[in-house]
């Protein structure tokens, strides 16, 4: 059996089980391209797999994700008798620790919005007003960027200030309420958008200049320019720089800080935040939130207040 045939059969099998399997399929397509999909799957060597996993790239945690995808592929092949042994390397290198999400400050968020026009070339496909609106909704509504890019006009009810996020991670859908300021910003964006593209229900809410939906590639390139112009960076090289996805994380952490400061009941509110973020349980939210110096200070201040109240009882 050819490698390309094995990959096609495996991807079809996974999708028949109800999995979206897009990122895994992209990894396998890259694997086929690297090795030549026309080779016999039995002839794939440990050295070829090792070269694909490591290559000339710096070693990151993506190595483990790629290895897991290939391991599952060859387990599938073994179970069906397409190969007699797996060509996966027996030993794994020591991987760096997981990347700590970057928490943007309020000042950094403002700088990102201020440089949006400079980040969008007049000859490119992405308008600055679209990029600004996308940044605002990723942060203000704590959306995954894929969720925001898939929004259609019928998913956005600005009269009721609510988004309908459809079949996101693990095919779960949810309603996401918008705060008054964010809803007002989206209404202003929608008026500008609708003047150019109308408001057909199935049309994308976030559009390129030609009316097509935003692509992740176009958005990520614009965001890299935006982040550079805003002078937002951290140590660790190119692979460790702040990401678009960190806007979601920042929105969640800033909300937790605000709750700490106002003395809100976190036992009541954290499950609600988990639902808002699209997590199935509180554990997902607890892993998602990162303690920052600001959050630690807010928690410490609240604990000190609690101790003083107990002492005076």
BADREN-394279 format. One record per residue (C-alpha): chain; residue number from 0; x, y, z. Coordinates in pm, 1 decimal. Layout:
% BADREN-394279
ATOM   kette    nr       east      north         up
ATOM       A   NUM          X          Y          Z
...
***
This chain:
% BADREN-394279
ATOM   kette    nr       east      north         up
ATOM       A     0        0.0        0.0        0.0
ATOM       A     1      121.8      350.6      -83.6
ATOM       A     2      177.0      593.3      200.7
ATOM       A     3      -71.3      840.4       49.3
ATOM       A     4     -337.6      566.4       32.8
ATOM       A     5     -281.8      474.7      396.3
ATOM       A     6     -312.9      837.9      504.2
ATOM       A     7     -631.3      889.4      301.9
ATOM       A     8     -788.3      575.1      449.7
ATOM       A     9     -685.9      670.3      804.2
ATOM       A    10     -817.8     1027.6      777.9
ATOM       A    11    -1148.5      900.2      635.1
ATOM       A    12    -1172.2      650.7      921.4
ATOM       A    13    -1121.3      919.7     1185.0
ATOM       A    14    -1371.6     1156.0     1027.3
ATOM       A    15    -1626.3      876.4      998.4
ATOM       A    16    -1598.7      849.1     1377.9
ATOM       A    17    -1708.6     1212.8     1406.6
ATOM       A    18    -1369.1     1378.4     1447.7
ATOM       A    19    -1290.1     1702.2     1262.1
ATOM       A    20     -924.6     1589.6     1234.7
ATOM       A    21     -805.1     1894.6     1038.8
ATOM       A    22     -474.2     1966.0     1211.4
ATOM       A    23     -383.8     1595.2     1217.0
ATOM       A    24     -467.7     1565.0      846.4
ATOM       A    25     -241.5     1863.2      772.7
ATOM       A    26       45.2     1696.1      963.3
ATOM       A    27       -4.2     1374.3      766.6
ATOM       A    28      -20.8     1562.3      436.3
ATOM       A    29      311.1     1726.5      524.0
ATOM       A    30      454.1     1383.7      608.3
ATOM       A    31      347.7     1247.9      268.6
ATOM       A    32      496.0     1547.4       91.6
ATOM       A    33      825.1     1511.3      278.7
ATOM       A    34      863.8     1138.8      206.3
ATOM       A    35      680.9     1116.7     -129.8
ATOM       A    36      335.6      969.5      -83.6
ATOM       A    37      391.0      715.1     -362.2
ATOM       A    38      640.5      508.6     -162.3
ATOM       A    39      528.6      179.5      -14.0
ATOM       A    40      428.5      226.0      348.8
ATOM       A    41      631.7      -82.3      445.2
ATOM       A    42      948.2       90.1      320.0
ATOM       A    43      921.8      394.8      553.1
ATOM       A    44     1230.9      396.1      777.1
ATOM       A    45     1299.6      513.7     1130.6
ATOM       A    46     1550.2      763.5      989.1
ATOM       A    47     1288.0      917.2      757.6
ATOM       A    48     1039.9      955.0     1042.8
ATOM       A    49     1308.3     1103.1     1268.9
ATOM       A    50     1405.6     1351.0      996.4
ATOM       A    51     1043.3     1459.0      954.6
ATOM       A    52      993.2     1503.5     1327.5
ATOM       A    53     1313.3     1693.5     1390.1
ATOM       A    54     1429.7     1842.6     1060.9
ATOM       A    55     1611.3     2174.9     1087.4
ATOM       A    56     1353.6     2330.4     1321.0
ATOM       A    57     1422.5     2419.3     1683.4
ATOM       A    58     1290.6     2148.7     1914.4
ATOM       A    59      948.0     2246.9     2052.8
ATOM       A    60      646.9     2070.6     2200.2
ATOM       A    61      506.4     2039.1     1847.0
ATOM       A    62      753.5     1749.6     1811.0
ATOM       A    63      544.9     1547.3     2054.4
ATOM       A    64      220.8     1633.9     1875.1
ATOM       A    65      361.4     1529.8     1538.7
ATOM       A    66      498.1     1208.3     1685.8
ATOM       A    67      160.5     1125.5     1838.2
ATOM       A    68      -11.4     1170.8     1500.5
ATOM       A    69      237.0      941.5     1325.2
ATOM       A    70      223.5      685.7     1605.8
ATOM       A    71     -155.5      660.3     1568.4
ATOM       A    72     -121.1      630.8     1189.7
ATOM       A    73      116.8      335.4     1211.6
ATOM       A    74      -85.7      169.3     1487.8
ATOM       A    75     -377.4      185.7     1244.8
ATOM       A    76     -156.0       32.4      973.5
ATOM       A    77      -35.8     -243.7     1208.4
ATOM       A    78     -390.3     -335.0     1311.7
ATOM       A    79     -483.7     -389.2      948.3
ATOM       A    80     -169.7     -575.1      846.9
ATOM       A    81      -39.3     -300.7      617.1
ATOM       A    82      297.1     -300.5      799.3
ATOM       A    83      473.1     -552.4     1018.7
ATOM       A    84      652.7     -297.1     1241.9
ATOM       A    85      620.4       69.0     1327.1
ATOM       A    86      901.4      298.5     1204.4
ATOM       A    87      853.7      540.3     1495.5
ATOM       A    88     1177.4      622.7     1682.8
ATOM       A    89     1194.3      429.9     2009.6
ATOM       A    90     1333.5      717.5     2214.9
ATOM       A    91     1203.6     1072.3     2246.7
ATOM       A    92     1428.9     1374.2     2297.2
ATOM       A    93     1395.2     1591.9     2603.7
ATOM       A    94     1144.5     1856.7     2505.8
ATOM       A    95     1137.3     2213.4     2639.0
ATOM       A    96      867.9     2298.1     2893.4
ATOM       A    97      526.1     2395.5     2751.8
ATOM       A    98      503.4     2752.7     2632.0
ATOM       A    99      358.2     2979.1     2898.3
ATOM       A   100       74.6     3185.0     2749.3
ATOM       A   101      147.5     3555.9     2726.3
ATOM       A   102      -81.4     3790.6     2919.6
ATOM       A   103     -113.2     4120.6     2735.0
ATOM       A   104     -134.7     4429.9     2953.8
ATOM       A   105     -404.1     4689.9     2894.1
ATOM       A   106     -135.9     4922.5     2753.2
ATOM       A   107      -17.0     4654.1     2510.3
ATOM       A   108     -371.9     4588.6     2394.9
ATOM       A   109     -414.5     4959.2     2322.8
ATOM       A   110      -88.6     4963.5     2125.4
ATOM       A   111     -207.4     4667.6     1917.1
ATOM       A   112     -522.0     4857.5     1822.0
ATOM       A   113     -328.6     5178.4     1753.8
ATOM       A   114      -95.1     5014.4     1499.9
ATOM       A   115     -361.5     4813.2     1316.2
ATOM       A   116     -365.9     5056.6     1022.8
ATOM       A   117       11.9     5035.7      980.8
ATOM       A   118       -2.3     4654.2      998.0
ATOM       A   119     -249.2     4633.4      708.0
ATOM       A   120      -97.4     4711.4      369.7
ATOM       A   121     -317.3     4917.3      133.5
ATOM       A   122     -239.1     4654.8     -129.8
ATOM       A   123     -325.7     4356.8       92.2
ATOM       A   124     -654.5     4177.1      151.1
ATOM       A   125     -709.9     4270.7      515.8
ATOM       A   126     -859.5     4604.3      622.2
ATOM       A   127     -747.3     4769.4      946.1
ATOM       A   128    -1102.9     4809.9     1076.6
ATOM       A   129    -1152.6     4433.4     1041.0
ATOM       A   130     -828.5     4356.2     1223.5
ATOM       A   131     -922.5     4593.2     1507.7
ATOM       A   132    -1265.9     4432.9     1545.6
ATOM       A   133    -1112.7     4085.0     1545.6
ATOM       A   134     -863.6     4178.7     1820.2
ATOM       A   135    -1145.8     4324.3     2029.8
ATOM       A   136    -1370.4     4019.8     2002.8
ATOM       A   137    -1090.2     3769.3     2067.7
ATOM       A   138    -1002.9     3953.7     2387.1
ATOM       A   139    -1344.3     4080.5     2498.2
ATOM       A   140    -1539.1     3760.3     2428.5
ATOM       A   141    -1243.8     3523.6     2499.8
ATOM       A   142    -1296.6     3341.3     2170.2
ATOM       A   143    -1060.4     3097.1     2004.5
ATOM       A   144     -948.0     3258.8     1679.9
ATOM       A   145    -1099.7     2975.6     1476.2
ATOM       A   146    -1435.6     3041.9     1643.7
ATOM       A   147    -1420.9     3410.0     1549.0
ATOM       A   148    -1321.9     3340.3     1188.3
ATOM       A   149    -1613.2     3097.3     1142.2
ATOM       A   150    -1878.4     3343.7     1261.5
ATOM       A   151    -2144.5     3423.8     1002.1
ATOM       A   152    -2393.8     3709.0     1002.9
ATOM       A   153    -2666.0     3481.3     1139.0
ATOM       A   154    -2439.4     3386.0     1431.1
ATOM       A   155    -2404.9     3748.7     1546.8
ATOM       A   156    -2711.5     3899.5     1715.3
ATOM       A   157    -2605.4     4248.9     1814.2
ATOM       A   158    -2960.3     4352.3     1906.0
ATOM       A   159    -2949.6     4092.7     2183.5
ATOM       A   160    -2570.6     4125.3     2233.0
ATOM       A   161    -2498.5     3754.9     2191.4
ATOM       A   162    -2286.6     3534.7     1963.6
ATOM       A   163    -2375.1     3181.6     1859.9
ATOM       A   164    -2049.6     2984.4     1842.0
ATOM       A   165    -2131.0     2670.0     1646.8
ATOM       A   166    -1962.3     2330.1     1670.9
ATOM       A   167    -1633.3     2451.3     1813.1
ATOM       A   168    -1384.4     2229.4     1994.5
ATOM       A   169    -1520.5     1874.3     2033.1
ATOM       A   170    -1822.9     1987.9     1823.9
ATOM       A   171    -1975.5     2184.2     2111.9
ATOM       A   172    -2185.2     2494.8     2047.8
ATOM       A   173    -2252.7     2776.1     2293.8
ATOM       A   174    -2402.2     3122.1     2328.9
ATOM       A   175    -2156.4     3398.1     2420.9
ATOM       A   176    -2303.3     3721.2     2568.7
ATOM       A   177    -2123.8     4045.8     2483.7
ATOM       A   178    -2060.4     4329.0     2726.4
ATOM       A   179    -2205.3     4671.6     2644.8
ATOM       A   180    -1875.2     4825.4     2528.5
ATOM       A   181    -1779.1     4527.3     2314.8
ATOM       A   182    -2128.3     4506.8     2163.0
ATOM       A   183    -2113.4     4876.7     2077.7
ATOM       A   184    -1776.4     4825.0     1905.2
ATOM       A   185    -1916.0     4530.3     1707.5
ATOM       A   186    -2218.8     4736.7     1602.0
ATOM       A   187    -1985.3     5006.1     1467.3
ATOM       A   188    -1783.3     4740.6     1285.1
ATOM       A   189    -2097.7     4575.6     1144.2
ATOM       A   190    -2225.8     4906.3     1002.9
ATOM       A   191    -1899.3     4959.9      817.4
ATOM       A   192    -1888.0     4597.8      702.6
ATOM       A   193    -2250.4     4588.2      584.7
ATOM       A   194    -2210.1     4900.9      372.8
ATOM       A   195    -1965.6     4704.9      156.9
ATOM       A   196    -2090.6     4347.3      172.7
ATOM       A   197    -2455.3     4353.3      280.1
ATOM       A   198    -2584.1     4122.4      551.2
ATOM       A   199    -2675.6     3788.9      393.7
ATOM       A   200    -2725.9     3537.5      681.4
ATOM       A   201    -2464.6     3289.2      558.4
ATOM       A   202    -2199.0     3553.5      478.5
ATOM       A   203    -1888.8     3571.4      699.5
ATOM       A   204    -1896.9     3829.7      976.5
ATOM       A   205    -1524.7     3901.4      935.1
ATOM       A   206    -1433.1     3952.2      568.7
ATOM       A   207    -1133.6     4013.7      350.1
ATOM       A   208    -1152.1     4308.8      112.3
ATOM       A   209    -1298.4     4085.4     -158.3
ATOM       A   210    -1574.6     3955.1       71.1
ATOM       A   211    -1423.6     3613.1      136.5
ATOM       A   212    -1393.5     3486.2      495.4
ATOM       A   213    -1073.6     3573.8      680.6
ATOM       A   214     -809.6     3302.4      660.0
ATOM       A   215     -591.7     3207.7      956.2
ATOM       A   216     -283.5     3260.1      740.3
ATOM       A   217     -376.6     3619.8      649.3
ATOM       A   218     -471.4     3705.4     1006.5
ATOM       A   219     -157.5     3553.4     1160.9
ATOM       A   220       70.8     3738.4      918.0
ATOM       A   221     -103.1     4068.7      990.0
ATOM       A   222      -87.1     4002.6     1363.3
ATOM       A   223      286.6     3933.7     1348.7
ATOM       A   224      337.9     4274.0     1184.1
ATOM       A   225      100.1     4431.8     1436.0
ATOM       A   226      282.0     4281.5     1733.2
ATOM       A   227      620.1     4395.0     1598.3
ATOM       A   228      495.8     4750.2     1536.9
ATOM       A   229      348.7     4757.0     1888.8
ATOM       A   230      687.5     4644.0     2027.2
ATOM       A   231      542.4     4346.4     2213.2
ATOM       A   232      793.6     4065.4     2254.8
ATOM       A   233      954.2     3834.7     2506.2
ATOM       A   234     1272.8     3634.5     2538.4
ATOM       A   235     1309.5     3288.2     2392.4
ATOM       A   236     1328.8     3338.1     2017.3
ATOM       A   237     1071.4     3344.3     1740.3
ATOM       A   238      884.5     3033.1     1857.9
ATOM       A   239      812.5     3187.1     2200.6
ATOM       A   240      663.7     3520.0     2094.2
ATOM       A   241      313.7     3630.8     2203.2
ATOM       A   242       40.1     3472.7     1994.1
ATOM       A   243     -302.1     3567.5     1864.0
ATOM       A   244     -449.5     3292.0     2083.1
ATOM       A   245     -307.2     3462.7     2392.3
ATOM       A   246     -573.1     3733.5     2355.2
ATOM       A   247     -831.9     3477.6     2471.6
ATOM       A   248     -613.8     3382.3     2765.0
ATOM       A   249     -556.9     3747.4     2854.9
ATOM       A   250     -929.2     3821.0     2855.3
ATOM       A   251     -996.4     3532.2     3094.2
ATOM       A   252     -714.2     3625.4     3332.2
ATOM       A   253     -812.4     3993.8     3337.3
ATOM       A   254    -1167.6     3891.7     3425.9
ATOM       A   255    -1039.1     3680.3     3714.7
ATOM       A   256     -827.9     3971.8     3840.5
ATOM       A   257    -1132.9     4200.1     3833.7
ATOM       A   258    -1333.5     3945.3     4033.9
ATOM       A   259    -1058.5     3915.4     4292.7
ATOM       A   260    -1041.7     4291.9     4332.3
ATOM       A   261    -1415.0     4340.7     4380.5
ATOM       A   262    -1445.9     4050.7     4624.8
ATOM       A   263    -1671.7     3842.4     4399.5
ATOM       A   264    -1769.1     3484.6     4486.0
ATOM       A   265    -1522.9     3284.8     4274.5
ATOM       A   266    -1678.8     2949.5     4365.3
ATOM       A   267    -1993.6     3073.6     4193.8
ATOM       A   268    -1829.6     3257.3     3905.0
ATOM       A   269    -1553.6     3017.5     3795.3
ATOM       A   270    -1799.4     2752.6     3666.5
ATOM       A   271    -1973.5     3030.7     3474.2
ATOM       A   272    -1640.3     3137.8     3325.7
ATOM       A   273    -1573.9     2775.5     3224.9
ATOM       A   274    -1906.7     2769.1     3039.8
ATOM       A   275    -1833.3     3105.5     2877.3
ATOM       A   276    -1496.9     2978.2     2751.4
ATOM       A   277    -1652.2     2660.6     2614.0
ATOM       A   278    -1489.0     2422.4     2862.6
ATOM       A   279    -1680.9     2114.9     2971.2
ATOM       A   280    -1565.5     2138.5     3332.2
ATOM       A   281    -1382.7     2364.0     3575.6
ATOM       A   282    -1058.3     2168.2     3542.5
ATOM       A   283    -1017.5     2294.8     3186.5
ATOM       A   284    -1049.8     2654.1     3303.9
ATOM       A   285     -811.8     2604.8     3594.4
ATOM       A   286     -544.8     2478.6     3355.6
ATOM       A   287     -620.5     2758.5     3113.1
ATOM       A   288     -571.5     3044.7     3358.5
ATOM       A   289     -213.6     3151.8     3425.6
ATOM       A   290     -107.5     3320.5     3746.8
ATOM       A   291       52.6     3655.6     3668.7
ATOM       A   292      217.5     3893.6     3918.9
ATOM       A   293      -93.8     4111.3     3895.3
ATOM       A   294     -321.8     3816.7     3970.4
ATOM       A   295     -102.0     3700.7     4257.7
ATOM       A   296     -108.4     4049.6     4405.5
ATOM       A   297     -488.2     4066.4     4376.8
ATOM       A   298     -523.4     3726.1     4542.6
ATOM       A   299     -279.1     3825.4     4818.7
ATOM       A   300     -464.2     4150.5     4887.2
ATOM       A   301     -792.4     3965.7     4911.7
ATOM       A   302     -647.0     3709.0     5151.7
ATOM       A   303     -502.9     3983.8     5373.0
ATOM       A   304     -844.0     4149.1     5387.2
ATOM       A   305    -1000.5     3817.0     5484.6
ATOM       A   306     -744.4     3765.4     5765.2
ATOM       A   307     -808.5     4113.1     5908.0
ATOM       A   308    -1182.6     4052.2     5905.9
ATOM       A   309    -1136.7     3721.8     6092.1
ATOM       A   310     -908.2     3884.7     6350.0
ATOM       A   311    -1167.6     4152.9     6428.1
ATOM       A   312    -1458.3     3909.7     6470.2
***
